[in-house]
Amino acid sequence: MSSPANGRTCAVLVVDLQNAYFEAPPLKEQRSAITAACNRLTAEAARRGHRILFIGTTHERDKSTWTLNMLEENQGFAFRGSEQAGWLEGLDTSRFPELWKTRDSAFFGTDLYLRLKNWNVDSLILAGVDTENCIAQTAADAFAHNFDVVIASDVVASPDPQAAEAALAWLEKSYRQKVLDLADVETWLSGDEA
């Protein structure tokens, strides 16, 4: 994969770093570390002139946006305007645009593809939660839309480390997506191959 310095235009997609996903262990214990790592990633990408987009999940109380499992269990969450739907405390979101979704993939039912094309983006860096759900589905859909993808391994998290590891291995093998730690992502952003 080419680096941004070799003519690529990159966007960092920060997915679901919201209170709802960090209420219970083990993600609760990872909140501070992932917030700090995400702030470091977005600051470096912004410093280098790349796009950053914060993508969150929100639902309506009337069940119109609920997923099948939410309907079956009659249990919604991350309702629009609620504390659960808010960004993690300490996350630097103030200078970046937001996109709201109701499903795992950030492409499903949103204008994400249009935004990325309007920005002339061809490479994505993914960060956020859950690795095996929203990150993996967004990464797979990015491949379907012909975007190169880098997953920042220490800026993604999951309550199920085994499932997360399997998902990352699958994305690397099946879609040739890079899984890099934050230091290597910063190297990649600088134009050097990681």
N, C-alpha and C positions, 0 to 999 in steps of 0.2 A: 504494500500500500504506500502510496506517495504521502509525503508530509505536507502540511500547509505551506511551508516555505518553498515547496516545489510546485507551486501553482494551485494548491488545494484551498478551498474555502471551508472553514470548519465552524460548527455550532456545538456548544455544550448543551445537552438536554439533561436537566436535573428533574428527576421523576419522583413524585410522591414523598418528598421529605416533609411530611405533615405530622401533626401531633397524633392523629388516629393510629398511625402505624408504629408508634413508639410508646404506646401505653403499657405494654406488657413485656416481660423478659422473653427472649434475650435481646430484642432490639432496644429496649429501654436503656440497657447498659451501654449500648453502642451510640447513643444519641450525641454525646459530646464529641466523640472522635469523628463521627461522620459529618457533623456540622462543621468542625474545624477543617477537615479534609476538603469538603465541598467549597468552603469559603476560599481556601487556598487555590483550588482548581479554577473557580470562576474568576478570581482576581488575576491569575496568570493568563487565562484565556482573554479576558477583557483588556489586559495590558498589551497583549499582542494583536488586538483589534478583531478578535473573533466574536461571534454572536453567542449569547447565552439566553436560554429560555427555561423558565421554571414551569414545570407541568405538574398540575395537581389533580386529584380525584375529588369530585364533589357529587353529592346526590340530593335529590328532592325528597321531602318527607312524604309526598303523595304516592311513592313507589314507582313513579313513571320512569325513573332512571335506574332502578335496582337491577342487579344481576340475578340470574336464576337461583343461585344459592341463597342470596338475600331474601328473595321472594319465598323460597321453600321454608326458610327458617323464620320468616316474618321479622327480620332483624336488619335494619338499615344502619348506616354509619356515615361519618364525614358529610353531614348535611350542610348545604350551602349556608355560609355565615356563622357556622358553629365553631367553637374552639377546636374541636377535632379536625376540622378542615383547614385550620390555620397552619402556616409554616412553622417549623421548629424554631424555638427561641434561639436567637443568636445567629440565625441563618441570614446572610446578606442578600436580600431579594429586592431591596428598594430601587435599584437602578436598572432592573431587568424586566422585560415583558413576561407575562404569564399566559398560560393556556390551560383550560380546564377540560377534563375528560370524565367519562363515566364507565369506562372499560379498561382492561389491563393495557392494551396497546395504545400508545399516545397518538397513533395514526387513525384509530377506529372512531368514526363519527366526529372528527375534528378537522380544522383547517391547517394542521401541521405541515402536510406536504406542500401546500400553497405558500405558507410562510417561508419554508426552507428554499423553495424554488425562487421566490421573490428576493431572497437574500443571496441567491446564487451559491448556496451551500451544496457541497458534494461529499463532505466527510462529517461524521458525528462522533462526539464523545458522550457516552452515557454514564450517568451517575444516579444513585437513588436506591429505592426499594420496590418491591422484593426482587432479588436477583432472578429467581426462577419464574416469576410471574410477570410483573409489569416491565422489568428490564428486558427479559428474554423475549417477550412478545413484541415489544417496541423494536428490539434489535432485529428480529426475524422480519418484521414488516419493513424496516429500513432496508434490509437486503432486497426484499421484493421491489422496492422503489429505487434500487441501484445506488444506494448510499454506502460508502465505506464506513465502517464502524469500529471504534475503539471503545472498550469497556474499561473504565477506571476501577480496577479490582479492589482498591482500598477506599473507594468512594461509592461502593454498592454494599448492601447488607441484606440479610435474610434471617428469619427465625429458624430456618432449617439449613444449616451449613452443608449437609450432604446433597440436598436438592440443588442448592446454589452452585456447588462445585460441579455437579453433573450438568447443569444448564450452561455454565461457562465453557466446559469442555465440548459440549454439543455445538455451541455457537462458534467456537474456534474451528472445530472439525468440519461441520456442515456448511458454514457460511464464511469461513476464512476470516472471521473477525478477530482483531487483536484484543487480548486481555493483558493490560499493562498496569503496573502499580503507578502511584501518583508521580513518583520521580521520573519514571519512564514516559508517562504522559507529558510531563513538562518538557522532557527532552524532545519528544515527538513534536510538540507545539513549537519548539525552537527551530525546527527544520532538520534536526538530526534524526536519523532512524534509531528507534529504541530497540 
